[in-house]
Amino acid sequence: MTVKEWLNKSRTMERELKQLEELKGKAYSLACGGSDSTNRDERVQTSKKNSTDDKFAAYADYSRQVDEMTAQLIKYRGELLIVLSGMENEKYKFLLIERYINCKTWEQVSDSIGLKDVRHIYRLHKKALRSVKIPSNE
């Protein structure tokens, strides 16, 4: 695994968590009597027997998944922070923390660092990646 792949795992986990949270919200809306706005024109005959229970069970399952993913993300970002905190170059450290832990865009990272040219951030990023030492257990 490259350093960039190792760091990007945090951003990937963040995207997956947001997707799960969106699904959880939709499941909650359905369980509380709302409708899924994505299937407005589609009519499906359903049994009323346990549909409410099933909807709340789906919501509970998404809630559990969100909680688990959140715990994993917090743990992973903690591990990243330990490694990045050990970097000597403060600018590299700040850049990588902003990008991979705080999940900022390149433009936001550039603004945070105070550089107007995003291309300079890309060059700094390449240098910063070369200075990261991935723990041997990864």
Secondary structure, DSSP 4 states (H G I P E B T S, - for coil): --HHHHHHHHHHHHHHHHHHHHHHHHHHHHHTT---GGGTT------SSSHHHHHHHHHHHHHHHHHHHHHHHHHHHHHHHHHHHT-S-HHHHHHHIIIIIS---HHHHHHHHT-S-HHHHHHHHHHHHHH----TT-
